[in-house]
Amino acid sequence: MNKQKESNVKVKENGKKWLFWFSLGVAIILVYKAVENFAPITDVVGTFFNIITPFLAGIFIAYILYMPCMKIERAISKTKIKFISKRARGLSILIVYLIILLILVILINVILPVVFESVKDLINNIQYYYEMTMERYNNLPEDSFLKSGVVNEAIQNIQHIDIRNYIDLNKILEYVVSAISAVTGIFDVVVAIIVSIYILSERTRILTFVKKLMSAIFKERTYKNIDKYYNHSNAIFFKFIASQFMDAVIVGILTTIAMSLMGVRYAPLLGFLIGLFNMIPYIGAIIAVFIAGLITLITGGLYQTIWMLIVVIILQQIDANIINPRIVGHNLKISPLLVIFAITIGGAYFGILGMFLAVPIVAVIKIITEDYIDYKLAVKKMKSENVKIHN
């Protein structure tokens, strides 16, 4: 009986904890909505976040680089040369940043110039492609389904538009440069890198301090749950981000090679686009293939588009069934419908970044929800057993 009473007390305490965290989440949302309507407060908060943005960026960079740094450090620490093994952490950080620098050099000097030339050529010739497409459309039979009332009306509305008047490459470049300058000032970048290096070098002390603080604030069971979900979240985020990036690079390269062999115009641009969008599960591949098909239809005709779509879809299936599962190594076990729903919500509120991060966030929420459901079922089972004993 004492054990049953103790278990009942634990169940009630756990229920109170779940209620506390739920109430805290609701309170945070309500406070955010209340503060959002007060301009002076939002201005102060906005200024504060602008000031600490480099520090937040440094924390984010350190978080992303934590796993590769840790793995390289372990590998270096196993060496028999003491001079190297004693400096494993510093060398691991140096190696990771050198790898990032190498990737950026390759990206800026090799990949981006080719993609940029494709974009430039496409923009300069877009009026020609438009006129050629209209000529093909006008040569279709009158009974063609493409000459339906809705399509014909839409084409009539844009037929006399000179697209070059609305697309100025120089202006686009100015906007891009201005946006990059506004977001990534030299000072902010330097501060973010310094903060990330400091966090990576002092990560053991920082994690130890955070764990002591959490254990002092929360009860043992709550602390264990927080530590459990933290570890789960890290594993999911690192695995997902790393695997999606590697998969995007592989798909982009394979698609570019295949399109180039087929003679598809702007193959580097389309391959880069498909690889980039492939980082967004399900929806990303569909959007990228649709855009690539539309551009190929305009620049290369119907038959080339059909063959291009066949080849790209085959590559996508090879990726989905062979390449991606081997890279990921495990299944997040999330329903495709839930993934699409999460991506839609994430994209609506947080743009491309929200679409990309929606899947790992939903995976973490799924784990927490399943644990809560198991907890509630355990409570019901315990209550039913108590009723049977008393009867």
N, C-alpha and C positions, 0 to 999 in steps of 0.2 A: 504493500500500500504506500509506503514512503517513497518508493521509486516512482510509482504512478503520480504521486503528488508533485515530486520533483520534476517529472516530465511535463505535467500540466503547467507548472510554473514557467518552465522553459518555453513552452508553446506560447503562453500568454506574453512573455517577454519578447519573443520573436515577432509576434503579432504587433506589439506596440512599436517595435523598431521599424517594421515595414510601414506602419501608419505614420510614424515620424518622418521617414524619408519621403513618403508620398506627400504629406502635408508640406514639407519643406520645399519640394519641387513646385507644388501649386503656389505656395507663397512667393517663391522667386519669380514665377511667371506673372503673378498679380502685381508685384512690386515693379517689375520691368514695364508692364503696361501702364501703370500709374505714372512712373517717372517719364515715360515716353511722351506724355502729354504736357510736360513742363519744359519749355524751351530753355530757360536759364540752367536748369539742372543738366539737361542733355548736352548743352554747350560745354559745361564744366567737365562732364564725364567724357565727352568726345575729345576735348583737348588733352585730358589725362591719358586717354588711350592712344592718341597720336604721339604723345611723348614716349610712352613705354612700348610703342610698336616695335622698335628695333630689338628690345629685350624679349618680347614675345616671339619675334621672328627667330632670334637666337635660340630660344628654348625649343621651338618647333624644329629647327635645323638639327639641334643636338638630339632630339627625340628620333628623327628620321635616321640619323647616322649612328645611333647608339648600337644597333644590332651589328652592322658591319664592323664597327670599331671593336666591339667585344670579341667577335669571331677572329679578327686579325690579331688582336692582342693575345688571345689564347694560343694561336698558332706560333706567334713570335716568342711567347714566354716558355714554350717547350724546347726552344733551341738550347744547345749546350754551351753556347758562348755567353758568358755571364754579362759582359758589357752590353750585349743586345737584349738579353732576357730581362735585365733590370730596368731597361727603358722601353719595355714592351708597349706601355700605354701611350707614351709620347710618339713612338714610331708608328703605332696603329693609326693615331689621329692624322699624322703627317701623310701616311700612305693613302688614307681615305680621301683627304683633301687633294692630293696629287692626282688620284684617279678622277675625281670630280673635275679638276682643272683640265685634265686630258680630254674628258668627254665634252666639256664646253669648247675646247679648242677645235675638236673634230666637228662638233655641231656648228660652230660659227664659220669655220673655214671650208668645210666640205659639204655638209648637208644643207644648211640654210641658204648659201648662195645659189645652189641648184633649184631649191624650192622657190626662192625669190624670183629667179629668172622665169620660172614657169608661171608664177603669179603675174609678173610684169607682162609677159607675152600674152597671157590670157586676157588681161585688162585692156591691153592695146588693140587686141583683135576681137574683142567681144561684140563690137558693132557689126563686124563682118560676119561673125558666126550667127548673130541675130538675123541679119538680112538673109543669109543662106538658109537658115531654118524656116523663115517665113516663105521663102521661095519654094522649099520642099513642101511646106504645108499647103500653099496655094495650088501646087500641082497634084495634090491628092484628089481622088474621085469625090464628087459631090455627095455620094451616099456613104462616105467613110464615117465611122463612128467618131473620129477625131474632129469632124466638122459639125459637131452637135451645137445646139444653140448657146449653151453656157461657155464652151471653149471658144467658139467664134466671137462671142461678145467680149470675152476677156482679151482675146488677141486684138480685136478692133480698138480696145481702149489703150493698148500699149504700142500699137503698130507704128505710130509716128514719133515715138520717144527716141531721142538720141541718147543712148545710155552713156556715151562718153562724157556728156555734159554733167552727169551725176557721179562719175567715177574719175577722180583725179588722183593719180598715183602719188604725186608729190604731197597732196593734202593728207592722204592716208598715212604716208610715212611720217608727216609732221605730227599727226594725232598719235601714232604709235610711239614716236620718240617722246612726245610730251607725257603720255601716260606712263611710260617706263621711267622717265625722269621724276615724275611726281611720286611714283610708288617706291622706286629703288634709288633714292639719293645715295651719293657716295658715302656720306657720313653714316647713314642708316645701315648700309651694307657692311661697312667696316665694323660698326658696333655689333651688329648681329653675328658676324663671323667670330669676333672676339668673345662674345658671350657664349656662343656655341662651343668654342674651343675650351673655354674655362669650365663649362658644365661637363663636357666630355672628360676632361682631365680630372675633375673633382667629383665625378659621378658617384663614387663609392661613399664619400663623406655625405654628399647631398642625399642619397637614398637612405643611408643609415639615419640621418637626422629626421627625414620625413617619416620613416618607419617608427622611430621613437616617439615622434610627435603624435602620430596616429594611434599608437598603442597607449599613449598617455591620455588621449582625449576619449577614445572609444573603449568599450568593453572588449574582452578577448574575442568573443564570438563575432562581434561586429567588425573588429580589426581583421580577423581571418577572412571574413566575407569580402571586405574591401581589397585585401591582398589577393584573394582568389580572382575576383573580377578584374583587377588591375593586370594580373598575369595573363588571363584569358584575352583581355582587350589588346595587350601588347602583341601576343602571339598572332591574333587575327589580323591586326593592322599591318604588322611587319610582313607577314606572309602574303597578304592580299596586295599591298602596295608593290613589293618587290616582284611578285609573280606577274602582276598586271603590266608592270613596266617592261620586264623581260619579254613577255608575250607580245606586247605592242611593238617592240623593236624587231622581233623575229617576223611577225606578220607584215610589218611595214616593208622590211627588206625583201621578203618572198613576193609580196604583191608588186613591188616596184620592178623586180627582175622579170616577173611574169608579164606585166604590162609592157615593159620595154621590149621583150621578145616578140610580143604581139603587134608592136608598132603603135601602141596607144599613145596619143599625144598627151603631154603633161604627166607622164608616168611617175616621175619623182614626186610631184605635188600630190597626185591621187594616192600613191602608196604611203606617203607621209600622213596624209589625211586619214586613210583607213587605219593605219597603225595607231595614230593618236586617238581616234574615236574608239578603237578597239579596247581601250582601257576602261570604257564604260560598258558594263556587261549588257548583253542582249540588245538594248536600244542603240548603243553607240555604233555597232557594226552595221545595223540596218540603215541608220542615217548616213553613214559614210559611204556605203555601197550605193545608196540612192543618189547621192550627190555625184559620185564618180560615174554612175551610169548616165546621169543627165548630161554631164560635161562631155563624156565620150560620145553620146548620141548627137550632140551639137557639133563636135569637132571631127568625129570619125564615121558617123552614119549608123544605121540600124544594125547591120550585120556585125560590125566590129563591137558594138555595144552588147549584142547578144553573147558573142564569144567571150568578151571581157567579163560579163556577169557570170557566165558558166564557170570560167576559170577561178574567179574570185570567190564564188560560192563554194566551189570544191576546196579551195584553200581554207576558207572559213570553217568548213566541216572537218578538215584535217586538224586544224587548230583546236576546234572545240572538243574533238574526240581523242586526239593523240597528244598534241603539243601542250595545250593548257593544263590537262590533268597531270602530266608529268612534271610541269613546272610548279604548279600549285601544291601537289603532293597530298592534298587532302581536300575533301569537299566541305564547304561551309554548311551544307545541308539546309539551304534556304529555298523555298518554293519560288519558281520563276515568276509567278504572279506577285509574290511579295517583293521580289527584287524590282520588278517593273514599277510597282506602286511606290517603293522607297525611292527609286531613281526619279520618278515624276515629282514627288514631294520635295526631294532634295534639290532638284533642278529649279523648281518653282521659287524656292526661298533663297537658295544660295548659289544658283548658277551652275557652271560646269564643275566647280569644286564640290558642290553639294551632290551632283550626280555621281561623281567619282567616289566620294566618301560614304555615300548612302548605304552601300552594301555592307562594309565592315561594321558600321554603326548599327544597322539592323541585326547583324549577326550577334553583336554583344547584347542588344536588347532582347533578342530571342533567348539567349542563354539565361539572362536574368529572369525573364518571364517564365521559362520552363522551371527554373528553380523555385520561383514563387508558387507556381501551380503544384509542384511536388510537395512543397511545404504545406499548402492548404489541404491537399489530399491526405497528407500525414496527420494533420490536425483532425480532420473528419474521421479518419480511421481510428485515431486514439479516442475520440469522443464516443464512437460507436462501441469500442471495446470496453470503455468504462461503463457504458449503459448496460451492456451484457453482464458485466461482473456484478453490478449493483442489483440487477434483476435475478 
